[in-house]
Amino acid sequence: MVDVITDVHLIQTAQRMGLPIDSADTGSLTSFNYVWKKHHITETDYKKSLDFYTHNPAILDSIYENVLNSLSKQKALLLAKQRPK
């Protein structure tokens, strides 16, 4: 679930910034369908899981701690690539 939520947040952020996810990106449906396909789930699976975790805040907190760690690592890698050598 950590990887799924991480990808969902990355797509949401890219959309808010007006960035295309890829050259075939025509909107949020396409973007999120990519996430569902990548992780072999459906949107319904995602919503059911999120509902479960919402009702179990201790587990959700742990998941989001890992999501934040994942996003921080990805940010560090991107910043490292941008630094002049």
Biopython code that builds the backbone (N, CA, C, O; Angstrom):
import numpy as np
from Bio.PDB.StructureBuilder import StructureBuilder

atoms = [
    (1, "MET", "N", (0.822, -1.194, 0.000)),
    (1, "MET", "CA", (0.000, 0.000, 0.000)),
    (1, "MET", "C", (0.871, 1.265, 0.000)),
    (1, "MET", "O", (0.470, 2.303, -0.526)),
    (2, "VAL", "N", (2.051, 1.165, 0.589)),
    (2, "VAL", "CA", (2.959, 2.317, 0.623)),
    (2, "VAL", "C", (3.294, 2.772, -0.795)),
    (2, "VAL", "O", (3.238, 3.965, -1.095)),
    (3, "ASP", "N", (3.639, 1.829, -1.663)),
    (3, "ASP", "CA", (4.009, 2.185, -3.032)),
    (3, "ASP", "C", (2.826, 2.785, -3.794)),
    (3, "ASP", "O", (2.996, 3.721, -4.575)),
    (4, "VAL", "N", (1.649, 2.251, -3.568)),
    (4, "VAL", "CA", (0.452, 2.761, -4.246)),
    (4, "VAL", "C", (0.175, 4.195, -3.810)),
    (4, "VAL", "O", (-0.020, 5.074, -4.650)),
    (5, "ILE", "N", (0.156, 4.434, -2.512)),
    (5, "ILE", "CA", (-0.126, 5.778, -2.006)),
    (5, "ILE", "C", (0.960, 6.759, -2.438)),
    (5, "ILE", "O", (0.668, 7.913, -2.750)),
    (6, "THR", "N", (2.200, 6.305, -2.457)),
    (6, "THR", "CA", (3.287, 7.163, -2.930)),
    (6, "THR", "C", (3.034, 7.585, -4.370)),
    (6, "THR", "O", (3.145, 8.766, -4.700)),
    (7, "ASP", "N", (2.694, 6.629, -5.227)),
    (7, "ASP", "CA", (2.419, 6.955, -6.630)),
    (7, "ASP", "C", (1.205, 7.865, -6.772)),
    (7, "ASP", "O", (1.213, 8.774, -7.601)),
    (8, "VAL", "N", (0.172, 7.637, -5.982)),
    (8, "VAL", "CA", (-1.018, 8.489, -6.025)),
    (8, "VAL", "C", (-0.647, 9.923, -5.671)),
    (8, "VAL", "O", (-1.093, 10.860, -6.334)),
    (9, "HIS", "N", (0.157, 10.100, -4.642)),
    (9, "HIS", "CA", (0.561, 11.450, -4.241)),
    (9, "HIS", "C", (1.447, 12.108, -5.303)),
    (9, "HIS", "O", (1.328, 13.309, -5.545)),
    (10, "LEU", "N", (2.314, 11.349, -5.925)),
    (10, "LEU", "CA", (3.154, 11.905, -6.980)),
    (10, "LEU", "C", (2.309, 12.380, -8.157)),
    (10, "LEU", "O", (2.564, 13.445, -8.719)),
    (11, "ILE", "N", (1.304, 11.592, -8.530)),
    (11, "ILE", "CA", (0.428, 11.981, -9.637)),
    (11, "ILE", "C", (-0.391, 13.212, -9.262)),
    (11, "ILE", "O", (-0.525, 14.136, -10.064)),
    (12, "GLN", "N", (-0.937, 13.229, -8.052)),
    (12, "GLN", "CA", (-1.721, 14.381, -7.624)),
    (12, "GLN", "C", (-0.876, 15.659, -7.630)),
    (12, "GLN", "O", (-1.351, 16.719, -8.038)),
    (13, "THR", "N", (0.360, 15.554, -7.184)),
    (13, "THR", "CA", (1.250, 16.713, -7.165)),
    (13, "THR", "C", (1.579, 17.170, -8.578)),
    (13, "THR", "O", (1.557, 18.367, -8.868)),
    (14, "ALA", "N", (1.880, 16.233, -9.446)),
    (14, "ALA", "CA", (2.185, 16.574, -10.835)),
    (14, "ALA", "C", (0.985, 17.255, -11.494)),
    (14, "ALA", "O", (1.152, 18.217, -12.243)),
    (15, "GLN", "N", (-0.211, 16.764, -11.220)),
    (15, "GLN", "CA", (-1.414, 17.374, -11.794)),
    (15, "GLN", "C", (-1.603, 18.793, -11.279)),
    (15, "GLN", "O", (-1.935, 19.695, -12.048)),
    (16, "ARG", "N", (-1.393, 18.997, -9.985)),
    (16, "ARG", "CA", (-1.529, 20.348, -9.415)),
    (16, "ARG", "C", (-0.528, 21.320, -10.033)),
    (16, "ARG", "O", (-0.793, 22.516, -10.156)),
    (17, "MET", "N", (0.619, 20.785, -10.416)),
    (17, "MET", "CA", (1.662, 21.622, -11.015)),
    (17, "MET", "C", (1.472, 21.754, -12.525)),
    (17, "MET", "O", (2.213, 22.483, -13.185)),
    (18, "GLY", "N", (0.487, 21.053, -13.066)),
    (18, "GLY", "CA", (0.235, 21.113, -14.501)),
    (18, "GLY", "C", (1.219, 20.315, -15.329)),
    (18, "GLY", "O", (1.385, 20.570, -16.522)),
    (19, "LEU", "N", (1.873, 19.348, -14.702)),
    (19, "LEU", "CA", (2.861, 18.531, -15.408)),
    (19, "LEU", "C", (2.218, 17.265, -15.954)),
    (19, "LEU", "O", (1.467, 16.600, -15.240)),
    (20, "PRO", "N", (2.499, 16.922, -17.205)),
    (20, "PRO", "CA", (1.982, 15.653, -17.726)),
    (20, "PRO", "C", (2.725, 14.487, -17.083)),
    (20, "PRO", "O", (3.916, 14.581, -16.785)),
    (21, "ILE", "N", (2.018, 13.406, -16.878)),
    (21, "ILE", "CA", (2.639, 12.212, -16.301)),
    (21, "ILE", "C", (3.497, 11.531, -17.359)),
    (21, "ILE", "O", (4.604, 11.072, -17.073)),
    (22, "ASP", "N", (2.980, 11.467, -18.584)),
    (22, "ASP", "CA", (3.737, 10.960, -19.725)),
    (22, "ASP", "C", (3.115, 11.556, -20.979)),
    (22, "ASP", "O", (2.131, 12.291, -20.892)),
    (23, "SER", "N", (3.666, 11.255, -22.120)),
    (23, "SER", "CA", (3.194, 11.867, -23.363)),
    (23, "SER", "C", (1.758, 11.470, -23.710)),
    (23, "SER", "O", (1.084, 12.176, -24.460)),
    (24, "ALA", "N", (1.291, 10.348, -23.171)),
    (24, "ALA", "CA", (-0.075, 9.894, -23.456)),
    (24, "ALA", "C", (-1.069, 10.353, -22.388)),
    (24, "ALA", "O", (-2.247, 10.004, -22.453)),
    (25, "ASP", "N", (-0.614, 11.119, -21.424)),
    (25, "ASP", "CA", (-1.471, 11.536, -20.314)),
    (25, "ASP", "C", (-2.524, 12.527, -20.803)),
    (25, "ASP", "O", (-2.211, 13.613, -21.290)),
    (26, "THR", "N", (-3.780, 12.115, -20.655)),
    (26, "THR", "CA", (-4.879, 12.984, -21.081)),
    (26, "THR", "C", (-5.730, 13.424, -19.909)),
    (26, "THR", "O", (-6.777, 14.043, -20.101)),
    (27, "GLY", "N", (-5.300, 13.116, -18.711)),
    (27, "GLY", "CA", (-6.068, 13.534, -17.545)),
    (27, "GLY", "C", (-5.895, 12.574, -16.404)),
    (27, "GLY", "O", (-5.167, 11.586, -16.502)),
    (28, "SER", "N", (-6.575, 12.876, -15.315)),
    (28, "SER", "CA", (-6.376, 12.109, -14.092)),
    (28, "SER", "C", (-6.780, 10.651, -14.222)),
    (28, "SER", "O", (-6.143, 9.783, -13.625)),
    (29, "LEU", "N", (-7.824, 10.362, -14.990)),
    (29, "LEU", "CA", (-8.262, 8.975, -15.125)),
    (29, "LEU", "C", (-7.137, 8.122, -15.702)),
    (29, "LEU", "O", (-6.845, 7.042, -15.189)),
    (30, "THR", "N", (-6.511, 8.605, -16.763)),
    (30, "THR", "CA", (-5.413, 7.881, -17.375)),
    (30, "THR", "C", (-4.265, 7.713, -16.379)),
    (30, "THR", "O", (-3.685, 6.633, -16.263)),
    (31, "SER", "N", (-3.950, 8.781, -15.670)),
    (31, "SER", "CA", (-2.846, 8.743, -14.718)),
    (31, "SER", "C", (-3.081, 7.720, -13.628)),
    (31, "SER", "O", (-2.197, 6.926, -13.305)),
    (32, "PHE", "N", (-4.281, 7.743, -13.061)),
    (32, "PHE", "CA", (-4.555, 6.808, -11.985)),
    (32, "PHE", "C", (-4.721, 5.382, -12.498)),
    (32, "PHE", "O", (-4.397, 4.428, -11.790)),
    (33, "ASN", "N", (-5.217, 5.229, -13.709)),
    (33, "ASN", "CA", (-5.282, 3.886, -14.284)),
    (33, "ASN", "C", (-3.887, 3.293, -14.402)),
    (33, "ASN", "O", (-3.703, 2.086, -14.244)),
    (34, "TYR", "N", (-2.903, 4.147, -14.683)),
    (34, "TYR", "CA", (-1.513, 3.693, -14.723)),
    (34, "TYR", "C", (-1.101, 3.116, -13.367)),
    (34, "TYR", "O", (-0.457, 2.069, -13.305)),
    (35, "VAL", "N", (-1.473, 3.800, -12.284)),
    (35, "VAL", "CA", (-1.129, 3.330, -10.934)),
    (35, "VAL", "C", (-1.797, 1.999, -10.657)),
    (35, "VAL", "O", (-1.160, 1.068, -10.165)),
    (36, "TRP", "N", (-3.094, 1.907, -10.975)),
    (36, "TRP", "CA", (-3.819, 0.652, -10.688)),
    (36, "TRP", "C", (-3.175, -0.496, -11.476)),
    (36, "TRP", "O", (-2.967, -1.586, -10.943)),
    (37, "LYS", "N", (-2.867, -0.238, -12.738)),
    (37, "LYS", "CA", (-2.257, -1.289, -13.569)),
    (37, "LYS", "C", (-0.862, -1.653, -13.043)),
    (37, "LYS", "O", (-0.525, -2.833, -12.943)),
    (38, "LYS", "N", (-0.065, -0.654, -12.712)),
    (38, "LYS", "CA", (1.295, -0.876, -12.222)),
    (38, "LYS", "C", (1.301, -1.770, -10.984)),
    (38, "LYS", "O", (2.178, -2.620, -10.831)),
    (39, "HIS", "N", (0.321, -1.574, -10.101)),
    (39, "HIS", "CA", (0.290, -2.310, -8.838)),
    (39, "HIS", "C", (-0.705, -3.475, -8.839)),
    (39, "HIS", "O", (-0.962, -4.094, -7.807)),
    (40, "HIS", "N", (-1.256, -3.755, -10.019)),
    (40, "HIS", "CA", (-2.162, -4.900, -10.194)),
    (40, "HIS", "C", (-3.374, -4.828, -9.261)),
    (40, "HIS", "O", (-3.745, -5.813, -8.622)),
    (41, "ILE", "N", (-3.978, -3.643, -9.199)),
    (41, "ILE", "CA", (-5.181, -3.449, -8.399)),
    (41, "ILE", "C", (-6.207, -2.692, -9.230)),
    (41, "ILE", "O", (-5.919, -2.249, -10.342)),
    (42, "THR", "N", (-7.392, -2.552, -8.684)),
    (42, "THR", "CA", (-8.413, -1.721, -9.308)),
    (42, "THR", "C", (-8.628, -0.489, -8.437)),
    (42, "THR", "O", (-8.169, -0.428, -7.297)),
    (43, "GLU", "N", (-9.327, 0.477, -8.990)),
    (43, "GLU", "CA", (-9.656, 1.655, -8.193)),
    (43, "GLU", "C", (-10.504, 1.250, -6.991)),
    (43, "GLU", "O", (-10.362, 1.814, -5.905)),
    (44, "THR", "N", (-11.383, 0.272, -7.188)),
    (44, "THR", "CA", (-12.210, -0.227, -6.091)),
    (44, "THR", "C", (-11.348, -0.857, -5.004)),
    (44, "THR", "O", (-11.596, -0.641, -3.818)),
    (45, "ASP", "N", (-10.343, -1.631, -5.392)),
    (45, "ASP", "CA", (-9.413, -2.219, -4.416)),
    (45, "ASP", "C", (-8.748, -1.113, -3.593)),
    (45, "ASP", "O", (-8.653, -1.201, -2.368)),
    (46, "TYR", "N", (-8.297, -0.083, -4.285)),
    (46, "TYR", "CA", (-7.626, 1.025, -3.618)),
    (46, "TYR", "C", (-8.560, 1.697, -2.608)),
    (46, "TYR", "O", (-8.184, 1.941, -1.462)),
    (47, "LYS", "N", (-9.775, 1.988, -3.052)),
    (47, "LYS", "CA", (-10.728, 2.669, -2.172)),
    (47, "LYS", "C", (-11.095, 1.809, -0.963)),
    (47, "LYS", "O", (-11.236, 2.322, 0.147)),
    (48, "LYS", "N", (-11.248, 0.513, -1.176)),
    (48, "LYS", "CA", (-11.553, -0.392, -0.053)),
    (48, "LYS", "C", (-10.389, -0.435, 0.940)),
    (48, "LYS", "O", (-10.594, -0.399, 2.153)),
    (49, "SER", "N", (-9.188, -0.511, 0.418)),
    (49, "SER", "CA", (-8.015, -0.545, 1.290)),
    (49, "SER", "C", (-7.875, 0.755, 2.062)),
    (49, "SER", "O", (-7.617, 0.753, 3.266)),
    (50, "LEU", "N", (-8.048, 1.865, 1.356)),
    (50, "LEU", "CA", (-7.940, 3.158, 2.019)),
    (50, "LEU", "C", (-9.014, 3.314, 3.095)),
    (50, "LEU", "O", (-8.756, 3.877, 4.159)),
    (51, "ASP", "N", (-10.205, 2.819, 2.818)),
    (51, "ASP", "CA", (-11.282, 2.856, 3.812)),
    (51, "ASP", "C", (-10.898, 2.033, 5.044)),
    (51, "ASP", "O", (-11.100, 2.469, 6.178)),
    (52, "PHE", "N", (-10.347, 0.847, 4.812)),
    (52, "PHE", "CA", (-9.912, 0.002, 5.931)),
    (52, "PHE", "C", (-8.878, 0.731, 6.784)),
    (52, "PHE", "O", (-8.998, 0.788, 8.007)),
    (53, "TYR", "N", (-7.859, 1.288, 6.124)),
    (53, "TYR", "CA", (-6.784, 1.945, 6.857)),
    (53, "TYR", "C", (-7.259, 3.227, 7.540)),
    (53, "TYR", "O", (-6.743, 3.590, 8.597)),
    (54, "THR", "N", (-8.221, 3.904, 6.957)),
    (54, "THR", "CA", (-8.784, 5.095, 7.584)),
    (54, "THR", "C", (-9.449, 4.747, 8.912)),
    (54, "THR", "O", (-9.447, 5.542, 9.851)),
    (55, "HIS", "N", (-10.013, 3.557, 8.971)),
    (55, "HIS", "CA", (-10.649, 3.097, 10.207)),
    (55, "HIS", "C", (-9.649, 2.435, 11.167)),
    (55, "HIS", "O", (-10.020, 1.995, 12.255)),
    (56, "ASN", "N", (-8.408, 2.373, 10.760)),
    (56, "ASN", "CA", (-7.332, 1.820, 11.587)),
    (56, "ASN", "C", (-6.165, 2.806, 11.564)),
    (56, "ASN", "O", (-5.143, 2.563, 10.922)),
    (57, "PRO", "N", (-6.335, 3.924, 12.277)),
    (57, "PRO", "CA", (-5.373, 5.020, 12.159)),
    (57, "PRO", "C", (-3.937, 4.679, 12.551)),
    (57, "PRO", "O", (-3.004, 5.275, 12.014)),
    (58, "ALA", "N", (-3.739, 3.759, 13.450)),
    (58, "ALA", "CA", (-2.369, 3.399, 13.827)),
    (58, "ALA", "C", (-1.640, 2.765, 12.641)),
    (58, "ALA", "O", (-0.463, 3.039, 12.403)),
    (59, "ILE", "N", (-2.345, 1.929, 11.914)),
    (59, "ILE", "CA", (-1.748, 1.297, 10.726)),
    (59, "ILE", "C", (-1.528, 2.346, 9.640)),
    (59, "ILE", "O", (-0.480, 2.374, 8.995)),
    (60, "LEU", "N", (-2.528, 3.211, 9.445)),
    (60, "LEU", "CA", (-2.413, 4.258, 8.423)),
    (60, "LEU", "C", (-1.246, 5.194, 8.740)),
    (60, "LEU", "O", (-0.534, 5.624, 7.833)),
    (61, "ASP", "N", (-1.049, 5.505, 10.002)),
    (61, "ASP", "CA", (0.065, 6.350, 10.403)),
    (61, "ASP", "C", (1.396, 5.708, 10.026)),
    (61, "ASP", "O", (2.302, 6.383, 9.536)),
    (62, "SER", "N", (1.506, 4.418, 10.254)),
    (62, "SER", "CA", (2.723, 3.690, 9.892)),
    (62, "SER", "C", (2.931, 3.698, 8.381)),
    (62, "SER", "O", (4.053, 3.877, 7.906)),
    (63, "ILE", "N", (1.865, 3.508, 7.635)),
    (63, "ILE", "CA", (1.948, 3.530, 6.173)),
    (63, "ILE", "C", (2.432, 4.897, 5.708)),
    (63, "ILE", "O", (3.335, 4.993, 4.876)),
    (64, "TYR", "N", (1.827, 5.959, 6.248)),
    (64, "TYR", "CA", (2.213, 7.303, 5.815)),
    (64, "TYR", "C", (3.627, 7.669, 6.234)),
    (64, "TYR", "O", (4.284, 8.459, 5.555)),
    (65, "GLU", "N", (4.101, 7.121, 7.321)),
    (65, "GLU", "CA", (5.498, 7.337, 7.703)),
    (65, "GLU", "C", (6.407, 6.775, 6.614)),
    (65, "GLU", "O", (7.399, 7.399, 6.239)),
    (66, "ASN", "N", (6.060, 5.597, 6.111)),
    (66, "ASN", "CA", (6.841, 4.980, 5.035)),
    (66, "ASN", "C", (6.668, 5.723, 3.713)),
    (66, "ASN", "O", (7.616, 5.827, 2.935)),
    (67, "VAL", "N", (5.464, 6.243, 3.452)),
    (67, "VAL", "CA", (5.226, 7.042, 2.250)),
    (67, "VAL", "C", (6.128, 8.279, 2.280)),
    (67, "VAL", "O", (6.788, 8.601, 1.292)),
    (68, "LEU", "N", (6.147, 8.960, 3.414)),
    (68, "LEU", "CA", (6.990, 10.160, 3.541)),
    (68, "LEU", "C", (8.470, 9.831, 3.375)),
    (68, "LEU", "O", (9.210, 10.596, 2.757)),
    (69, "ASN", "N", (8.901, 8.707, 3.920)),
    (69, "ASN", "CA", (10.293, 8.275, 3.733)),
    (69, "ASN", "C", (10.595, 8.024, 2.260)),
    (69, "ASN", "O", (11.645, 8.424, 1.758)),
    (70, "SER", "N", (9.675, 7.363, 1.577)),
    (70, "SER", "CA", (9.847, 7.067, 0.163)),
    (70, "SER", "C", (9.922, 8.353, -0.661)),
    (70, "SER", "O", (10.785, 8.496, -1.526)),
    (71, "LEU", "N", (9.015, 9.282, -0.385)),
    (71, "LEU", "CA", (9.014, 10.551, -1.115)),
    (71, "LEU", "C", (10.295, 11.346, -0.829)),
    (71, "LEU", "O", (10.845, 11.979, -1.729)),
    (72, "SER", "N", (10.757, 11.312, 0.394)),
    (72, "SER", "CA", (11.996, 12.011, 0.747)),
    (72, "SER", "C", (13.190, 11.431, 0.010)),
    (72, "SER", "O", (14.048, 12.173, -0.468)),
    (73, "LYS", "N", (13.251, 10.114, -0.084)),
    (73, "LYS", "CA", (14.347, 9.464, -0.815)),
    (73, "LYS", "C", (14.302, 9.833, -2.295)),
    (73, "LYS", "O", (15.336, 10.110, -2.903)),
    (74, "GLN", "N", (13.097, 9.834, -2.873)),
    (74, "GLN", "CA", (12.960, 10.185, -4.286)),
    (74, "GLN", "C", (13.365, 11.631, -4.524)),
    (74, "GLN", "O", (14.007, 11.941, -5.528)),
    (75, "LYS", "N", (12.993, 12.515, -3.607)),
    (75, "LYS", "CA", (13.369, 13.924, -3.715)),
    (75, "LYS", "C", (14.891, 14.066, -3.656)),
    (75, "LYS", "O", (15.480, 14.806, -4.445)),
    (76, "ALA", "N", (15.517, 13.363, -2.730)),
    (76, "ALA", "CA", (16.976, 13.435, -2.599)),
    (76, "ALA", "C", (17.667, 12.959, -3.876)),
    (76, "ALA", "O", (18.656, 13.555, -4.302)),
    (77, "LEU", "N", (17.161, 11.907, -4.479)),
    (77, "LEU", "CA", (17.752, 11.406, -5.725)),
    (77, "LEU", "C", (17.601, 12.426, -6.849)),
    (77, "LEU", "O", (18.535, 12.640, -7.622)),
    (78, "LEU", "N", (16.435, 13.052, -6.944)),
    (78, "LEU", "CA", (16.229, 14.066, -7.979)),
    (78, "LEU", "C", (17.130, 15.275, -7.766)),
    (78, "LEU", "O", (17.703, 15.805, -8.718)),
    (79, "LEU", "N", (17.253, 15.705, -6.527)),
    (79, "LEU", "CA", (18.125, 16.847, -6.241)),
    (79, "LEU", "C", (19.579, 16.527, -6.533)),
    (79, "LEU", "O", (20.320, 17.382, -7.019)),
    (80, "ALA", "N", (19.993, 15.300, -6.239)),
    (80, "ALA", "CA", (21.369, 14.883, -6.525)),
    (80, "ALA", "C", (21.647, 14.899, -8.024)),
    (80, "ALA", "O", (22.752, 15.233, -8.453)),
    (81, "LYS", "N", (20.648, 14.538, -8.812)),
    (81, "LYS", "CA", (20.828, 14.546, -10.269)),
    (81, "LYS", "C", (20.913, 15.960, -10.828)),
    (81, "LYS", "O", (21.525, 16.192, -11.871)),
    (82, "GLN", "N", (20.292, 16.904, -10.121)),
    (82, "GLN", "CA", (20.272, 18.295, -10.596)),
    (82, "GLN", "C", (21.533, 19.070, -10.228)),
    (82, "GLN", "O", (21.831, 20.096, -10.840)),
    (83, "ARG", "N", (22.266, 18.593, -9.242)),
    (83, "ARG", "CA", (23.475, 19.298, -8.792)),
    (83, "ARG", "C", (24.558, 19.238, -9.866)),
    (83, "ARG", "O", (24.803, 18.191, -10.466)),
    (84, "PRO", "N", (25.187, 20.361, -10.089)),
    (84, "PRO", "CA", (26.304, 20.338, -11.065)),
    (84, "PRO", "C", (27.458, 19.502, -10.528)),
    (84, "PRO", "O", (27.721, 19.457, -9.326)),
    (85, "LYS", "N", (28.125, 18.852, -11.447)),
    (85, "LYS", "CA", (29.248, 17.980, -11.047)),
    (85, "LYS", "C", (30.556, 18.694, -11.136)),
    (85, "LYS", "O", (31.599, 18.112, -10.838)),
]
sb = StructureBuilder()
sb.init_structure("model")
sb.init_model(0)
sb.init_chain("A")
sb.init_seg("    ")
for serial, (resi, resn, name, xyz) in enumerate(atoms, 1):
    if name == "N":
        sb.init_residue(resn, " ", resi, " ")
    sb.init_atom(name, np.array(xyz, "f"), 0.0, 1.0, " ", f" {name:<3s}", serial, name[0])
structure = sb.get_structure()
